[in-house]
Amino acid sequence: MTATSSPAVNQNTATAPAARAIPGLPADFRWGVATSAYQIEGATDTDGRTPSIWDTFCRVPGAVERGENGDTACEHYRRMPEDVAMIAGLGVDTYRFSVSWSRVQPHGSGPVNPAGIGFYDRLVDELLERGVTPWLTLYHWDLPQELEDAGGWPARDTAYRFADYAEATHAALGDRVRHWTTLNEPWCSAWLGYHTGEHAPGRKDFGDSMHAVHHLLLGHGLAAQRLREAGGADLELGITLNLGHSTPATDDPEDVRAARSADGMGSRLYLDPLVHGRYPEDVVAELGDRGVTLPVQDGDLETISAPLDVLGVNYYSAHQYSGTAEDGSTTDAEGRPVVRGVPHGRPRTAMGWEIVPEGLTRLLVRLEREYGVPTVITENGAAFDDELAEDGTVPDTDRVAYLDGHIRAVADARAEGADVRGYFAWSLMDNFEWAFGYQKRFGIVHVDYETQQRTVKDSGLWYRDTIRHTRGG
Ligand code: IFM
């Protein structure tokens, strides 16, 4: 995810809402915390793991702030049992984590590495022993470098390699893991990885990024077929998209056009093929104007649109758009229609992202109406400049207010008929925030990177108590 250049809100000055039951969330509502492999595991050259595109990208001068990388991260690979105990202590029922493809298949294809899969085998057992349901994501941005060298996601073959990896991982863990997410936020993989170059592998080619979109979705569909074949009726299968809520800044037709264009490129380009089996015509036309054709082959859209049990939604902010530049023109220097973000004027997180909880309600209601797949919030949370106080607490009142507002927004969406079944806080603990390194802290648990000491923040305690009260405990 990218930051904006706008200043952050005054940090941790809000008055924290007390933990109490959130009305409108049913007893079987799923409560979780989420992480991803590269952001927390460390041990990047342990037990046969090979480099992923993020290991390589972090070594490019200037790619990541302060030249940081995931070599050590939160040492979760070594500290996993104590981290699982901490997760259980937060009172959540579900832990969403991702598997590192480079640990499981060090060459991106071929035989499974027993030591690599062994880590996830132990993690799953540890979770189940503590009564926490594992929710597994197969791909959270860390493509094995060898596959990038062979063409990466712009190459069709990567989709087939992904399906093989999915099948191999399921063969090892599918007897105990029921909840499978194929991809996390394919927009980020395609757009940030291959168009803007802000994320690994750092390529900057618009056409390649759009080919990556199709092959990521195809990889999802092929993997889904294999998982369905292997997993039977018990499997719960989904994909996670990062979705905002895009609105026109005014009812000027140019603003309406700009908001629709942003929504097309950011949301409908993924949702429409996944759920309706077709790419949106306006986006296809826009790509055509830019000389790009999606590399769709016969049968691909049927593969991509096989039914989903759940749609994972990662929500952080909402965006308004104008179709007019500040100088009054409606086309940019390259002659393309202007799509300009216009702030809502709301407080911002340390990422510069505006805090717009009602955007989550609107998004969920819209997803229900236009796509009709049950949803789970697989990520929601905020970075703030937290500090460990002298009394050993982390008084992150801004994060408590953020979580409270967004969980209430989920309850509001349910009241309007959206079938939202769970909420996972991003993130369990502070971790490697990609191109921003370790300075952006999203955790409800503080991590001291010198000592690796974990301290549950006030938001973590609030989350634990809110879950308990809402369940009626
Ligand atoms: O940290 C990321 C995560 O890996 C994917 N979703 C957004 C988070 C915050 O940027």
Residues whose N, C-alpha, C, O or C-beta is under 5 A from the ligand:
A	BS01	IFM	M1
